Amino acid sequence: MHLETDVLVVGAGGAGMYAALAAAAEGARVLLLDKNMVGRGGATVMAQMTVAAALGEQEPDRWEDHLADTVRAGRELCDEGLAEVVCRGAPERIREMDAWGVGWAREGGHIRQVVAPGHGRARCCYVDFLDTGPAVAGTLRKRVSRASGVRLLSNLQVVDLVVADGAVRGALALSVGDGALVEIAAPSVVIATGGLTKLYARTSASNNMSGEGYALALRAGAELVDMEFVQFFPIGHLAPRLVGMDPIMWDPFRYKLGGRLLNGAREEFIDRYGGEDRGRYTATRDLATYAICQEVERGRGSPSGGAWLSFEHVPEADLRAAFGPVVDRLLANGIDLTRQAVEVAPIAHYHMGGIRVDRRMRSAVEGLLAAGEAVGGASGANRLSGNAVSEALVFGEIAGREAARHALGASRGWDGAVARRAREALAPPTTSADGASAVALLRELRDLLWRDVGPFRTAEGLARALARIREMRVRDLHDVSVPDDRAFALELAEWHELRAALEVAEAVTVAALARRESRGAHQRYDFPEPLPEFRFNQAVRMCAGAIAADRASEVGA
């Protein structure tokens, strides 16, 4: 099958849907596709907390103050140009979503805003309890379904980009339904596939956050940046068993009601590690992750290997006033917050790194843009709470607009010969029953990254991980067993996912090994302090299949 469009948007979460709407508004024909269901995958639909924007609805605020908090959280490594784009643009996007009927919570006629960790004032808006992400995704899904010029396709997995003479010409996609390879001609491609946190054994990610967009860009000739910085949400649910609820649900409870984070001896401990956390949730995520892991390492963890989170001091009336229906859902899980604490521990949640772009979301490859979590650099070494959805909306709008303008002025079209070579390069794996399954290798990779490239790292562990990842790329990937019967090509889709996952895992590990310091979300036991000589970003490139990291430009250069 051969399809043609002006703008191809790969990934249909919040950033992808916003990009599609913006591109269509410029008059471009848009194809919005997703490997799962359009509008129901990605990270936005799972976001349960708040969205940061300097609206000034609750108290005076300026985008410059939002930027200062963002840069502070980024530990001196933010691309301040990109961070400024987010902070300047967020209020307009939030008000546009309000006009589209998303339903931001209100108080006294104003959009209600609260203080979130790392923010100097009440800046973060939300919809209802833990429903912010689903409300944002649902609103965008309705808009794209009615948008003129936007075609939606689900169950298509983009497996490679077609590039000629330094410019993107389109993509090759796998139809998961029948295993067919689909050609998509497009002079502009927006990568909006989210992050890579599915590659960790403990994760809050949706099923399609395995870094495939990073791999597509890397193979096409684009640079990645800040790949070593994986954010671990400090208080992911650990115990008792929780069914049908998101493991990162505790954040709004904690900062709205002042949940107490306690070690195994029921002592508050964040202040031992340079944070202020008594009574209110003010510690940033990287510091809280470090503190919990240190308490566990020193034998002061909770029984399941984390920390206690207690709301036992909060009156039931206050709990119900803030989170009424959620309290009942917890009771159905056997959890009574007025009588018991829960156990929490770090969980892979967000990736600060990604595709290196300019302020117009353009990569080094002509016609290739990125949006949302696929973009690297704006958050530096640690993302400020509440900025994820803001980035998705702001970057999505810019990427879609710029992609349309490029496509409508482009003179270069589809190159059949290049596409043919790209198809031939996608060597299918063996159909022998002797090889391992892609699922088994993905499971091994997730365990490997959690153990050796997780919240805390050492040169020994990183070197061990890198050697095994490279062995899997060179040998195991090509011995994977994929059945001949591809009526529903899940095994083939998993092979392509494994291929991308190994490339991305190598990029993260190479960058982490080279950064011999601790900064933000990158923590090294063997180099426990931030060092001024490492105040620079790292760029990751692929050359003839080899992946290497080296120094990018100085911050601010």
Secondary structure in CASP SS format (residue, H / E / C, confidence):
PFRMAT SS
TARGET T0000
AUTHOR 0000-0000-0000
METHOD secondary structure of the structure
MODEL  1
M C 1.00
H E 1.00
L E 1.00
E E 1.00
T C 1.00
D C 1.00
V E 1.00
L E 1.00
V E 1.00
V E 1.00
G C 1.00
A C 1.00
G C 1.00
G H 1.00
A H 1.00
G H 1.00
M H 1.00
Y H 1.00
A H 1.00
A H 1.00
L H 1.00
A H 1.00
A H 1.00
A H 1.00
A H 1.00
E C 1.00
G C 1.00
A C 1.00
R C 1.00
V E 1.00
L E 1.00
L E 1.00
L E 1.00
D C 1.00
K C 1.00
N C 1.00
M C 1.00
V C 1.00
G C 1.00
R C 1.00
G C 1.00
G C 1.00
A C 1.00
T H 1.00
V H 1.00
M H 1.00
A C 1.00
Q C 1.00
M C 1.00
T C 1.00
V E 1.00
A E 1.00
A C 1.00
A C 1.00
L C 1.00
G C 1.00
E C 1.00
Q C 1.00
E C 1.00
P C 1.00
D C 1.00
R C 1.00
W H 1.00
E H 1.00
D H 1.00
H H 1.00
L H 1.00
A H 1.00
D H 1.00
T H 1.00
V H 1.00
R H 1.00
A H 1.00
G C 1.00
R C 1.00
E C 1.00
L C 1.00
C C 1.00
D C 1.00
E H 1.00
G H 1.00
L H 1.00
A H 1.00
E H 1.00
V H 1.00
V H 1.00
C H 1.00
R H 1.00
G H 1.00
A H 1.00
P H 1.00
E H 1.00
R H 1.00
I H 1.00
R H 1.00
E H 1.00
M H 1.00
D H 1.00
A H 1.00
W C 1.00
G C 1.00
V C 1.00
G C 1.00
W C 1.00
A C 1.00
R E 1.00
E E 1.00
G C 1.00
G C 1.00
H E 1.00
I E 1.00
R C 1.00
Q E 1.00
V E 1.00
V C 1.00
A C 1.00
P C 1.00
G C 1.00
H C 1.00
G C 1.00
R C 1.00
A C 1.00
R C 1.00
C E 1.00
C E 1.00
Y C 1.00
V C 1.00
D C 1.00
F C 1.00
L C 1.00
D C 1.00
T H 1.00
G H 1.00
P H 1.00
A H 1.00
V H 1.00
A H 1.00
G H 1.00
T H 1.00
L H 1.00
R H 1.00
K H 1.00
R H 1.00
V H 1.00
S H 1.00
R H 1.00
A C 1.00
S C 1.00
G C 1.00
V E 1.00
R E 1.00
L E 1.00
L E 1.00
S C 1.00
N C 1.00
L E 1.00
Q E 1.00
V E 1.00
V E 1.00
D E 1.00
L E 1.00
V E 1.00
V E 1.00
A E 1.00
D C 1.00
G C 1.00
A E 1.00
V E 1.00
R E 1.00
G E 1.00
A E 1.00
L E 1.00
A E 1.00
L E 1.00
S E 1.00
V C 1.00
G C 1.00
D C 1.00
G C 1.00
A C 1.00
L E 1.00
V E 1.00
E E 1.00
I E 1.00
A E 1.00
A C 1.00
P C 1.00
S E 1.00
V E 1.00
V E 1.00
I E 1.00
A C 1.00
T C 1.00
G C 1.00
G C 1.00
L C 1.00
T H 1.00
K H 1.00
L H 1.00
Y C 1.00
A C 1.00
R C 1.00
T E 1.00
S C 1.00
A C 1.00
S C 1.00
N C 1.00
N C 1.00
M C 1.00
S C 1.00
G C 1.00
E H 1.00
G H 1.00
Y H 1.00
A H 1.00
L H 1.00
A H 1.00
L H 1.00
R H 1.00
A H 1.00
G C 1.00
A C 1.00
E C 1.00
L E 1.00
V E 1.00
D C 1.00
M C 1.00
E C 1.00
F C 1.00
V E 1.00
Q E 1.00
F E 1.00
F E 1.00
P E 1.00
I E 1.00
G E 1.00
H E 1.00
L E 1.00
A E 1.00
P C 1.00
R C 1.00
L C 1.00
V C 1.00
G C 1.00
M C 1.00
D C 1.00
P C 1.00
I C 1.00
M C 1.00
W H 1.00
D H 1.00
P H 1.00
F H 1.00
R H 1.00
Y H 1.00
K H 1.00
L H 1.00
G C 1.00
G C 1.00
R E 1.00
L E 1.00
L E 1.00
N C 1.00
G C 1.00
A C 1.00
R C 1.00
E C 1.00
E E 1.00
F C 1.00
I H 1.00
D H 1.00
R H 1.00
Y H 1.00
G C 1.00
G C 1.00
E C 1.00
D C 1.00
R C 1.00
G C 1.00
R C 1.00
Y C 1.00
T C 1.00
A C 1.00
T C 1.00
R H 1.00
D H 1.00
L H 1.00
A H 1.00
T H 1.00
Y H 1.00
A H 1.00
I H 1.00
C H 1.00
Q H 1.00
E H 1.00
V H 1.00
E H 1.00
R C 1.00
G C 1.00
R C 1.00
G C 1.00
S C 1.00
P C 1.00
S C 1.00
G C 1.00
G C 1.00
A E 1.00
W E 1.00
L E 1.00
S E 1.00
F C 1.00
E C 1.00
H C 1.00
V C 1.00
P C 1.00
E H 1.00
A H 1.00
D H 1.00
L H 1.00
R H 1.00
A H 1.00
A H 1.00
F H 1.00
G H 1.00
P H 1.00
V H 1.00
V H 1.00
D H 1.00
R H 1.00
L H 1.00
L H 1.00
A H 1.00
N C 1.00
G C 1.00
I C 1.00
D C 1.00
L C 1.00
T C 1.00
R C 1.00
Q C 1.00
A C 1.00
V E 1.00
E E 1.00
V E 1.00
A E 1.00
P E 1.00
I E 1.00
A E 1.00
H E 1.00
Y E 1.00
H E 1.00
M C 1.00
G C 1.00
G E 1.00
I E 1.00
R C 1.00
V C 1.00
D C 1.00
R C 1.00
R C 1.00
M C 1.00
R E 1.00
S C 1.00
A C 1.00
V C 1.00
E E 1.00
G C 1.00
L E 1.00
L E 1.00
A E 1.00
A C 1.00
G H 1.00
E H 1.00
A H 1.00
V E 1.00
G C 1.00
G C 1.00
A C 1.00
S C 1.00
G C 1.00
A C 1.00
N C 1.00
R C 1.00
L C 1.00
S C 1.00
G C 1.00
N H 1.00
A H 1.00
V H 1.00
S H 1.00
E H 1.00
A H 1.00
L H 1.00
V H 1.00
F H 1.00
G H 1.00
E H 1.00
I H 1.00
A H 1.00
G H 1.00
R H 1.00
E H 1.00
A H 1.00
A H 1.00
R H 1.00
H H 1.00
A H 1.00
L H 1.00
G H 1.00
A C 1.00
S C 1.00
R C 1.00
G C 1.00
W C 1.00
D C 1.00
G H 1.00
A H 1.00
V H 1.00
A H 1.00
R H 1.00
R H 1.00
A H 1.00
R H 1.00
E H 1.00
A H 1.00
L C 1.00
A C 1.00
P C 1.00
P C 1.00
T C 1.00
T C 1.00
S C 1.00
A C 1.00
D C 1.00
G C 1.00
A C 1.00
S C 1.00
A H 1.00
V H 1.00
A H 1.00
L H 1.00
L H 1.00
R H 1.00
E H 1.00
L H 1.00
R H 1.00
D H 1.00
L H 1.00
L H 1.00
W H 1.00
R H 1.00
D H 1.00
V C 1.00
G C 1.00
P C 1.00
F C 1.00
R E 1.00
T C 1.00
A H 1.00
E H 1.00
G H 1.00
L H 1.00
A H 1.00
R H 1.00
A H 1.00
L H 1.00
A H 1.00
R H 1.00
I H 1.00
R H 1.00
E H 1.00
M H 1.00
R H 1.00
V H 1.00
R C 1.00
D H 1.00
L H 1.00
H H 1.00
D H 1.00
V C 1.00
S C 1.00
V C 1.00
P C 1.00
D C 1.00
D C 1.00
R C 1.00
A C 1.00
F C 1.00
A C 1.00
L H 1.00
E H 1.00
L H 1.00
A H 1.00
E H 1.00
W H 1.00
H H 1.00
E H 1.00
L H 1.00
R H 1.00
A H 1.00
A H 1.00
L H 1.00
E H 1.00
V H 1.00
A H 1.00
E H 1.00
A H 1.00
V H 1.00
T H 1.00
V H 1.00
A H 1.00
A H 1.00
L H 1.00
A H 1.00
R C 1.00
R C 1.00
E C 1.00
S C 1.00
R E 1.00
G C 1.00
A C 1.00
H E 1.00
Q C 1.00
R E 1.00
Y C 1.00
D C 1.00
F C 1.00
P C 1.00
E C 1.00
P C 1.00
L C 1.00
P H 1.00
E H 1.00
F H 1.00
R C 1.00
F E 1.00
N E 1.00
Q E 1.00
A E 1.00
V E 1.00
R E 1.00
M E 1.00
C E 1.00
A C 1.00
G C 1.00
A E 1.00
I E 1.00
A E 1.00
A E 1.00
D E 1.00
R E 1.00
A E 1.00
S E 1.00
E E 1.00
V C 1.00
G C 1.00
A C 1.00
END
